[in-house]
């Protein structure tokens, strides 16, 4: 049985510590592609925050609502062309995705429990190094905004 098409609305969650170390995940379906937590809404009506909490839990095993964690909606949205290699996951004719950006501050030493079908490795890097490692320009840009959002928060 085929899956329903993905909703072209997703979240990007920059998981970080207060010291600006950023969690990156290596995609299982694209070795060498490092990214923050990302994922599509289950339905168009699903609230952005619910999507962010769910995707963080699914991809890292981290509970974004646990004590010591602070999830924040940065109020930023990126619209980008879906990479051709992943367009088959969407309805015919869908070529762009809207991505809402969140930050999730976690305690230092937080470990990730990866979903092996999605990611094969993780690492913590200082924010500038993490931005340089990301394959996605919008992901790298969000990480570069991290110090400003922490000061505002």
Phi, psi and omega per residue, in radians:
X1 nan 2.313 3.135
X2 -1.335 2.636 3.054
X3 -1.374 2.681 3.021
X4 -1.201 2.717 3.134
X5 -1.067 2.584 3.079
X6 -1.169 2.561 3.047
X7 -1.339 2.262 -3.110
X8 -1.413 0.784 3.038
X9 -2.379 2.185 -3.071
X10 -2.450 2.983 3.064
X11 -1.978 2.666 2.948
X12 -2.144 2.088 -3.116
X13 -2.037 1.991 3.071
X14 -1.492 1.854 3.126
X15 -1.552 2.218 -3.021
X16 -2.634 2.915 3.016
X17 -1.795 2.977 3.094
X18 -1.171 -0.329 3.086
X19 -1.495 0.114 3.098
X20 1.231 0.490 2.936
X21 -1.486 2.392 -3.023
X22 -2.060 2.380 3.081
X23 -1.452 2.214 3.030
X24 -2.100 2.570 -3.127
X25 -2.091 2.417 3.080
X26 -1.669 2.189 -3.104
X27 -1.119 2.388 3.081
X28 -1.254 -0.587 -3.097
X29 -1.543 0.015 -3.140
X30 -2.653 1.325 -3.128
X31 -0.913 2.404 -3.107
X32 1.568 -0.140 3.094
X33 -1.629 1.894 -3.123
X34 -1.803 2.482 -3.076
X35 -2.730 2.955 2.963
X36 -1.442 -3.092 3.067
X37 -1.186 2.291 3.071
X38 -2.417 2.755 3.054
X39 3.051 2.645 -3.091
X40 -1.485 2.702 2.984
X41 -1.079 2.589 3.038
X42 -1.285 -0.606 3.083
X43 -2.461 2.752 3.107
X44 -1.046 -0.435 -3.099
X45 -1.473 -0.223 -3.110
X46 -1.062 2.247 3.113
X47 -1.099 2.526 -3.135
X48 -0.924 -0.818 -3.094
X49 -1.077 -0.706 3.111
X50 -1.081 -0.712 3.094
X51 -1.084 -0.771 -3.133
X52 -1.071 -0.826 -3.141
X53 -1.073 -0.793 -3.124
X54 -1.105 -0.831 -3.097
X55 -1.135 -0.692 3.092
X56 -1.067 -0.783 3.137
X57 -1.118 -0.795 -3.113
X58 -1.120 -0.723 -3.017
X59 -1.539 -0.441 -3.045
X60 -2.227 -0.247 -3.051
X61 1.348 0.061 -3.132
X62 -1.509 2.341 3.081
X63 -1.584 1.858 -3.081
X64 -1.119 -0.260 -3.130
X65 -1.794 0.097 -3.128
X66 -1.234 2.752 3.065
X67 -0.995 2.399 -3.136
X68 1.581 -0.151 3.110
X69 -1.844 2.578 3.110
X70 -2.432 1.925 3.111
X71 -1.607 2.313 3.108
X72 -2.351 2.373 3.076
X73 -1.506 2.060 -3.081
X74 -1.402 -0.089 3.117
X75 1.196 0.337 3.126
X76 -1.863 2.451 3.024
X77 -2.286 2.357 3.054
X78 -1.934 2.422 2.998
X79 -2.027 2.180 -3.087
X80 -2.472 2.777 3.073
X81 -1.269 2.330 3.100
X82 -1.261 2.304 3.103
X83 -0.959 2.340 -3.113
X84 -0.918 -0.596 -3.112
X85 -1.134 -0.312 -3.117
X86 -1.985 0.055 -3.112
X87 -1.160 -0.428 -3.133
X88 -1.103 -0.290 -3.137
X89 -1.364 -0.236 -3.059
X90 -1.873 2.931 3.096
X91 -1.084 2.647 3.109
X92 -0.949 2.380 3.111
X93 1.561 -0.214 3.120
X94 -1.386 2.125 -3.097
X95 -2.157 -0.222 -3.090
X96 -2.243 2.681 -3.121
X97 -2.244 2.522 3.005
X98 -1.810 2.213 -3.054
X99 -2.074 2.178 3.100
X100 -1.711 2.347 -3.035
X101 -1.760 2.305 3.083
X102 -2.225 2.760 2.951
X103 -2.058 2.559 3.065
X104 -2.332 1.891 3.094
X105 -1.516 2.218 -3.127
X106 -2.165 2.797 3.111
X107 -1.135 2.583 3.062
X108 -0.974 2.530 3.125
X109 1.470 0.061 3.112
X110 -1.094 2.234 3.131
X111 -1.678 2.651 3.079
X112 -1.862 2.502 3.014
X113 -1.999 1.820 -2.985
X114 -1.346 2.609 2.965
X115 -1.484 1.879 -2.983
X116 -1.067 -0.421 3.103
X117 -1.310 -0.325 -3.102
X118 -1.821 -0.705 -3.053
X119 -2.409 2.576 -3.105
X120 -1.961 -0.213 3.127
X121 -2.763 2.795 3.017
X122 -2.458 2.777 3.045
X123 -2.702 2.730 3.055
X124 -1.849 2.267 3.129
X125 -2.327 2.635 2.953
X126 -0.983 2.590 -2.945
X127 -0.949 -0.725 -3.126
X128 -1.160 -0.731 3.111
X129 -1.137 -0.678 3.106
X130 -1.088 -0.756 3.124
X131 -1.065 -0.717 3.132
X132 -1.138 -0.512 -3.076
X133 -1.414 -0.410 -3.065
X134 -1.167 2.427 3.074
X135 -1.434 -0.417 -3.076
X136 -1.606 2.166 3.107
X137 -1.051 -0.662 3.139
X138 -1.199 -0.580 3.091
X139 -1.182 -0.808 3.122
X140 -1.057 -0.747 3.136
X141 -1.102 -0.728 3.119
X142 -1.063 -0.745 3.127
X143 -1.108 -0.688 3.118
X144 -1.141 -0.419 3.081
X145 -1.409 -0.219 -3.029
X146 -0.891 -0.866 -3.112
X147 -1.022 -0.660 -3.139
X148 -1.150 -0.748 -3.120
X149 -1.195 -0.564 3.096
X150 -1.198 -0.696 3.105
X151 -1.120 -0.658 -3.123
X152 -1.286 -0.525 -3.035
X153 -1.247 nan nan
